[in-house]
Amino acid sequence: MFCHHICQSADKTKTIILNFLCVSGTPLDLLTAAVEIRGLQEENRMLRNRVEHLEAELKEQRKPAVTTTSHSTQTEETKSSMTDCVRNSKVKNLFYSYTGLTFIAFTCLLNFLVPNEEKTVSFPRKRTDIQKLLVHDQLLLVLMRLRGGFSVKDLAFRFRLSEQSVSELFSSWIGYMFCQLGQLSWWPHRDTIINHMPDNFKKNFPQCLAIIDCTEIKTETPSSLKVQSQCYSDYKSSTTLKSLVAVDPMGALIFVSALFSGSISDNEICVQSGFYEYLSRKIAQGHLKAGDVIMADKGFTIDKELGELGLGLNIPPFASSAAQMSVSDVAYTNLIAAHRIHVERRIGRIKKFKLVGHKIPIKLFPIINEIWFVCSFLTNFQDNILKKNI
C-alpha cells in the first residue's frame, strides 16, 4: 500500500513539472512549483523509510520462536543456572554438601513437587526477581538454607535476589513442601516392612515394626520467662523443642511429630502428638494388626496405652534396686540397644540439616514445625541406613 502511494506521489511530481514547462512561467509560478516539488520529494523519502521499517519488523516476526523449558519461560541460553554450576563444579561432592541429596534424588524431588507448569509455588507478592529465577534454582536455594544454614544475606548475593525475596521464597517453598510431602503415606504396610526387614532384626524381633525415640533441638532463649520455663530441658540444660520420631527396622523415617516445649516428658509427647491415634488409623487400614510390637527406650513406659490398641512394647528391662541385672537382662538390653541405634542414626541425619541441627533463632519459630517436618522427610530421599542382609 505504501509502495503504491509512493508511485502516485512520483507521478504527481512529473505532472507538475510538465505543466510548468508547457505554461508560460513567471518567477512566482517557478517558486510555487519548486516548493511543491520539494514537499513531494520529502513525502516520498518518509514513505520509503516507513516501508523499510515495516519490512524489518516483518522479518523479525518470521524468526522461529525460542522453545521454553517445562519449568520456566526463560531458556538456559538466556539465563545461567545455579543448579548446573553447582552440579558441574570441580569441587568434589559440592552438590551433596549444599543440598544433602544426590543430583538424581534432587531431580526426583523436583519432579514430585513440581510435575508441570500448572502446579507451581505461589508467593504472597509478585516479585520480578523471583519470577526470573528458574524453578530448580528456587529449590536449590531452599535446600541450601536447610542443609548448609546459609543466611538470607548470603543467598541473596549468590542468587542475585533481594533479602526480602529470599525470605518470601523460602517461606513459600517450605509451606508448599510441607503440604506436598505431608500427603504421602510414609508408614508402609506391615507386609512390606516384614519383607524388607534385616535378617538379624527379623531373627530377634520378628513382630517389631517400628522403633521410636524423642529428640531435642536447642533454641535461642525466648524473652518471656514463662516460655523459657516451658522450653527449658534439664537433660540439655538449655531451652529446647522436642519431637517424637519413629523409624522402621531398616531405619527409614515413618513418623515424626510436631515440636513441643522441651520440658514435656516422653510419655506425654506420645499423647499430645497424636501418635496413638495415628497407630489406631494404621490398624484400621490394615497396616498394623494385633500382636505387632513397638520398640523404645526404657523412658517410654507406654505398655498400657499400646496394650489398649492390641500392640506390644519392647523396652530394656529395669534394674532392681536390690540386686544387679541378670546376665540375660544385660544381653537383652544390649540387643535392643544394637537395634535402637537406627532411630538415633536417622535423627542424626535430620540434624545434619544445619537449620535445625544448630540453635534455632526465635525469628524462625512461626514456621519451625514445617521446617522440621521437611528436613525430617528429606532424609528419606537419601541412601538407606541399612541393607536387608544386615
C-alpha positions as CSV (number, residue, x, y, z in Angstrom):
1,M,0.0,0.0,0.0
2,F,2.8,2.3,0.9
3,C,4.7,1.5,-2.4
4,H,1.5,2.4,-4.3
5,H,1.3,5.7,-2.5
6,I,5.0,6.5,-3.4
7,C,4.3,5.8,-7.1
8,Q,1.3,8.1,-7.1
9,S,3.4,10.9,-5.5
10,A,6.1,10.5,-8.1
11,D,3.6,10.7,-11.0
12,K,2.1,13.8,-9.4
13,T,5.6,15.4,-9.4
14,K,6.1,14.6,-13.1
15,T,2.7,16.2,-13.9
16,I,3.6,19.4,-12.1
17,I,6.9,19.7,-13.9
18,L,5.3,19.1,-17.3
19,N,2.6,21.7,-16.6
20,F,5.3,24.1,-15.6
21,L,7.2,23.6,-18.9
22,C,4.1,23.9,-21.0
23,V,2.7,27.1,-19.3
24,S,4.5,30.4,-19.7
25,G,6.3,30.7,-16.4
26,T,6.7,33.7,-14.2
27,P,9.1,33.9,-11.2
28,L,6.1,33.4,-8.9
29,D,5.0,30.3,-10.8
30,L,8.5,28.9,-10.7
31,L,8.9,29.4,-7.0
32,T,5.5,27.8,-6.2
33,A,6.3,24.7,-8.4
34,A,9.7,24.3,-6.7
35,V,8.2,24.3,-3.2
36,E,5.5,21.7,-4.2
37,I,8.2,19.5,-5.8
38,R,10.3,19.7,-2.7
39,G,7.4,18.8,-0.5
40,L,6.6,15.8,-2.6
41,Q,10.2,14.6,-2.6
42,E,10.2,14.8,1.2
43,E,7.0,12.8,1.4
44,N,8.5,10.1,-0.8
45,R,11.5,9.9,1.4
46,M,9.4,9.5,4.6
47,L,7.2,6.8,2.9
48,R,10.3,4.8,1.8
49,N,11.7,4.9,5.3
50,R,8.4,3.7,6.7
51,V,8.3,0.8,4.2
52,E,11.8,-0.3,5.1
53,H,10.9,-0.2,8.8
54,L,7.8,-2.4,8.3
55,E,9.8,-4.9,6.2
56,A,12.4,-5.2,9.1
57,E,9.6,-5.8,11.6
58,L,8.1,-8.4,9.4
59,K,11.4,-10.2,9.0
60,E,11.9,-10.2,12.8
61,Q,8.4,-11.7,13.4
62,R,9.1,-14.5,11.0
63,K,12.1,-15.7,13.0
64,P,11.5,-19.1,14.8
65,A,10.2,-18.8,18.4
66,V,12.6,-19.8,21.2
67,T,11.5,-23.0,22.9
68,T,10.9,-22.8,26.7
69,T,11.6,-25.4,29.3
70,S,8.8,-27.2,31.2
71,H,9.6,-25.3,34.4
72,S,10.4,-21.8,33.2
73,T,9.6,-19.2,30.5
74,Q,13.3,-18.5,30.3
75,T,15.8,-20.7,28.5
76,E,19.1,-22.0,29.7
77,E,20.8,-19.9,27.0
78,T,19.3,-16.6,28.2
79,K,19.8,-17.3,31.9
80,S,22.6,-19.3,33.6
81,S,21.5,-22.0,36.1
82,M,23.0,-22.0,39.6
83,T,22.0,-25.7,39.8
84,D,24.1,-26.6,36.8
85,C,27.0,-24.5,38.2
86,V,27.0,-26.4,41.5
87,R,26.4,-29.8,39.8
88,N,29.3,-29.3,37.4
89,S,31.7,-27.8,39.9
90,K,35.1,-29.4,40.1
91,V,34.8,-29.4,43.9
92,K,34.0,-33.0,44.9
93,N,30.5,-33.7,46.3
94,L,29.7,-30.0,46.3
95,F,26.0,-30.6,45.3
96,Y,25.5,-33.1,48.1
97,S,27.2,-30.8,50.6
98,Y,24.9,-28.0,49.6
99,T,21.6,-30.0,49.5
100,G,22.1,-33.3,51.3
101,L,20.9,-35.0,48.2
102,T,22.4,-36.5,45.1
103,F,21.5,-34.8,41.9
104,I,19.3,-37.8,40.9
105,A,17.4,-37.6,44.2
106,F,17.2,-33.8,43.8
107,T,15.6,-34.3,40.3
108,C,13.1,-36.9,41.7
109,L,12.1,-34.5,44.4
110,L,11.7,-31.6,42.0
111,N,9.6,-33.7,39.6
112,F,7.4,-34.8,42.5
113,L,6.9,-31.3,43.9
114,V,6.5,-29.5,40.5
115,P,5.5,-32.1,37.9
116,N,4.3,-29.5,35.4
117,E,3.8,-25.7,34.9
118,E,0.2,-25.8,36.2
119,K,1.4,-26.8,39.7
120,T,3.7,-24.2,41.0
121,V,4.6,-22.4,44.2
122,S,2.5,-19.3,44.9
123,F,4.1,-16.2,46.5
124,P,2.4,-13.6,48.6
125,R,3.6,-10.8,46.4
126,K,4.5,-10.5,42.7
127,R,8.3,-10.2,42.7
128,T,10.1,-9.9,39.4
129,D,13.4,-11.2,40.6
130,I,11.8,-14.4,42.0
131,Q,9.8,-14.9,38.7
132,K,13.1,-14.7,36.8
133,L,14.7,-17.5,38.9
134,L,14.4,-21.0,37.4
135,V,12.3,-23.4,39.4
136,H,15.2,-25.8,40.1
137,D,17.3,-22.9,41.3
138,Q,14.5,-21.9,43.7
139,L,14.5,-25.4,45.2
140,L,18.3,-25.3,45.3
141,L,18.1,-22.1,47.3
142,V,15.7,-23.7,49.8
143,L,17.8,-26.8,50.3
144,M,21.0,-24.7,50.7
145,R,19.3,-22.8,53.5
146,L,18.1,-26.0,55.2
147,R,21.2,-28.1,54.7
148,G,24.0,-25.5,55.0
149,G,22.3,-23.0,57.2
150,F,23.2,-20.2,54.7
151,S,22.0,-16.8,55.8
152,V,19.4,-14.8,53.9
153,K,22.0,-12.2,53.0
154,D,24.4,-14.8,51.6
155,L,21.7,-16.4,49.5
156,A,20.6,-13.0,48.2
157,F,24.1,-12.4,47.0
158,R,24.5,-15.8,45.4
159,F,21.2,-15.9,43.6
160,R,21.0,-12.1,42.8
161,L,17.8,-11.5,44.8
162,S,16.8,-9.1,47.4
163,E,16.9,-10.3,51.0
164,Q,13.1,-9.8,51.2
165,S,12.6,-12.0,48.1
166,V,14.8,-14.8,49.6
167,S,12.8,-14.8,52.8
168,E,9.5,-14.9,50.9
169,L,10.7,-17.6,48.5
170,F,12.0,-19.7,51.4
171,S,8.8,-19.4,53.5
172,S,6.5,-20.1,50.5
173,W,8.5,-23.2,49.4
174,I,8.6,-24.6,52.9
175,G,4.8,-24.3,53.2
176,Y,4.4,-25.9,49.8
177,M,6.8,-28.8,50.5
178,F,5.2,-29.4,53.9
179,C,1.8,-29.8,52.2
180,Q,3.1,-31.9,49.3
181,L,5.2,-34.3,51.4
182,G,2.5,-34.5,54.1
183,Q,0.1,-36.0,51.5
184,L,2.3,-39.1,51.2
185,S,1.8,-42.2,53.3
186,W,5.2,-42.8,55.0
187,W,4.2,-45.8,57.2
188,P,4.3,-48.8,54.9
189,H,2.0,-51.9,55.1
190,R,3.2,-54.4,57.7
191,D,3.9,-57.0,55.0
192,T,6.2,-54.5,53.2
193,I,8.1,-53.8,56.5
194,I,8.5,-57.5,57.3
195,N,9.6,-58.4,53.7
196,H,12.4,-55.8,53.9
197,M,13.4,-56.4,57.5
198,P,17.1,-57.0,58.1
199,D,17.9,-60.6,58.8
200,N,19.3,-60.1,62.3
201,F,16.3,-57.9,63.2
202,K,13.8,-60.4,61.9
203,K,15.6,-63.2,63.9
204,N,15.5,-61.3,67.2
205,F,12.3,-59.2,66.9
206,P,10.1,-60.6,64.1
207,Q,6.9,-58.8,65.3
208,C,8.6,-55.4,65.9
209,L,7.6,-53.0,63.1
210,A,8.7,-49.6,64.5
211,I,11.4,-48.0,66.7
212,I,10.6,-44.8,68.4
213,D,12.6,-42.2,70.3
214,C,12.5,-38.5,71.2
215,T,15.0,-35.8,70.2
216,E,15.5,-32.2,71.3
217,I,16.8,-29.3,69.3
218,K,18.2,-26.2,71.0
219,T,16.7,-22.8,70.6
220,E,17.7,-19.2,71.3
221,T,16.4,-18.2,74.7
222,P,12.9,-16.6,74.5
223,S,12.4,-13.2,76.1
224,S,9.3,-14.5,78.0
225,L,10.2,-16.1,81.4
226,K,7.1,-18.3,81.1
227,V,8.2,-19.6,77.7
228,Q,11.7,-20.1,79.0
229,S,10.4,-22.2,81.8
230,Q,8.3,-24.3,79.4
231,C,11.1,-24.9,77.0
232,Y,13.9,-25.5,79.5
233,S,15.2,-29.0,79.3
234,D,17.1,-30.5,82.3
235,Y,18.7,-33.0,80.0
236,K,20.2,-30.4,77.7
237,S,20.5,-27.6,80.3
238,S,19.1,-25.3,77.7
239,T,15.8,-24.1,76.1
240,T,14.8,-26.8,73.5
241,L,12.0,-28.1,71.4
242,K,11.2,-31.8,71.4
243,S,9.8,-34.2,68.8
244,L,8.8,-37.9,68.6
245,V,10.4,-39.8,65.8
246,A,9.6,-43.3,64.5
247,V,11.6,-45.5,62.0
248,D,11.0,-48.9,60.5
249,P,13.6,-51.7,61.1
250,M,15.5,-50.5,58.0
251,G,15.9,-47.1,59.6
252,A,13.6,-45.3,57.2
253,L,11.5,-42.5,58.8
254,I,7.8,-43.4,59.0
255,F,6.6,-40.9,61.6
256,V,7.6,-37.5,63.0
257,S,5.6,-35.4,65.4
258,A,5.3,-31.6,65.7
259,L,7.7,-29.9,68.0
260,F,6.8,-29.4,71.7
261,S,8.3,-27.4,74.5
262,G,11.5,-29.1,75.8
263,S,10.0,-29.8,79.3
264,I,7.5,-32.3,78.0
265,S,8.0,-36.0,79.0
266,D,8.4,-38.9,76.6
267,N,5.1,-40.4,77.7
268,E,3.2,-37.1,77.4
269,I,4.6,-36.4,73.9
270,C,3.1,-39.7,72.7
271,V,-0.3,-38.5,73.8
272,Q,-0.1,-34.9,72.7
273,S,1.5,-35.7,69.3
274,G,-1.4,-37.9,68.3
275,F,0.8,-40.9,68.0
276,Y,-1.8,-43.3,69.4
277,E,-4.5,-42.0,67.1
278,Y,-2.1,-42.5,64.2
279,L,-1.4,-46.1,65.2
280,S,-5.2,-46.6,65.6
281,R,-5.7,-45.4,62.0
282,K,-3.0,-47.7,60.8
283,I,-4.6,-50.7,62.5
284,A,-8.0,-49.8,60.9
285,Q,-6.2,-49.6,57.5
286,G,-4.6,-53.0,58.0
287,H,-1.0,-51.6,58.1
288,L,-0.8,-52.9,61.6
289,K,-2.5,-55.7,63.5
290,A,-2.9,-57.0,67.0
291,G,0.4,-58.5,68.3
292,D,2.7,-56.1,66.4
293,V,5.3,-54.5,68.6
294,I,6.9,-51.1,69.0
295,M,10.5,-50.8,70.3
296,A,11.5,-47.9,72.6
297,D,13.9,-46.8,75.3
298,K,13.1,-47.6,78.9
299,G,11.9,-44.0,79.3
300,F,8.7,-44.9,77.4
301,T,6.5,-46.6,79.9
302,I,3.6,-46.8,77.5
303,D,2.8,-50.5,77.5
304,K,-0.7,-49.8,78.9
305,E,-1.6,-47.4,76.1
306,L,-0.2,-49.7,73.4
307,G,-1.9,-52.7,75.0
308,E,-5.3,-50.9,74.6
309,L,-4.6,-50.9,70.9
310,G,-3.5,-54.5,70.9
311,L,0.1,-53.7,70.3
312,G,3.2,-54.7,72.3
313,L,6.2,-52.8,73.6
314,N,9.9,-53.8,73.6
315,I,12.0,-51.9,76.1
316,P,15.1,-52.8,78.0
317,P,14.5,-54.4,81.4
318,F,14.7,-52.3,84.5
319,A,17.3,-53.0,87.1
320,S,16.2,-53.8,90.6
321,S,17.4,-51.5,93.4
322,A,18.1,-54.6,95.5
323,A,20.1,-56.6,93.0
324,Q,22.2,-56.4,89.9
325,M,20.8,-57.2,86.5
326,S,21.0,-60.8,85.4
327,V,23.2,-61.8,82.6
328,S,20.2,-62.5,80.4
329,D,18.8,-59.0,81.1
330,V,22.1,-57.4,80.2
331,A,22.2,-59.4,77.0
332,Y,18.7,-58.3,76.1
333,T,19.4,-54.7,76.9
334,N,22.4,-54.8,74.6
335,L,20.4,-56.5,71.9
336,I,17.7,-53.7,72.0
337,A,20.4,-51.0,72.1
338,A,22.0,-52.5,69.0
339,H,18.8,-52.1,67.0
340,R,17.6,-48.9,68.7
341,I,20.7,-47.2,67.3
342,H,19.0,-47.0,63.9
343,V,16.5,-44.4,65.1
344,E,19.3,-42.4,66.6
345,R,21.2,-42.5,63.3
346,R,18.1,-41.3,61.5
347,I,17.8,-38.4,64.0
348,G,21.5,-37.7,63.4
349,R,20.7,-37.4,59.7
350,I,17.9,-34.9,60.3
351,K,20.2,-32.7,62.4
352,K,22.8,-32.7,59.5
353,F,20.4,-30.1,58.1
354,K,22.0,-27.2,60.0
355,L,18.9,-25.0,60.1
356,V,17.5,-27.5,62.7
357,G,20.8,-29.0,63.9
358,H,22.1,-25.7,65.2
359,K,20.4,-23.4,67.7
360,I,17.0,-22.3,66.3
361,P,16.6,-18.5,66.1
362,I,13.5,-17.0,67.5
363,K,12.5,-15.5,64.2
364,L,12.0,-18.9,62.7
365,F,9.5,-20.0,65.3
366,P,6.4,-19.2,63.2
367,I,7.5,-21.9,60.6
368,I,9.7,-24.1,62.6
369,N,7.3,-27.1,62.6
370,E,7.1,-27.0,58.8
371,I,10.9,-26.7,58.6
372,W,11.4,-29.6,61.0
373,F,9.0,-31.8,59.1
374,V,10.5,-31.1,55.7
375,C,14.1,-31.7,56.9
376,S,13.0,-35.0,58.5
377,F,11.4,-36.4,55.4
378,L,14.1,-35.2,53.1
379,T,16.3,-37.7,54.7
380,N,14.2,-40.4,53.1
381,F,15.5,-39.2,49.8
382,Q,19.0,-40.2,50.9
383,D,20.6,-43.7,50.8
384,N,19.2,-46.3,53.2
385,I,20.7,-46.6,56.6
386,L,20.7,-50.4,56.5
387,K,20.8,-53.1,53.9
388,K,18.4,-56.0,54.1
389,N,21.0,-58.7,54.8
390,I,22.5,-57.0,57.8
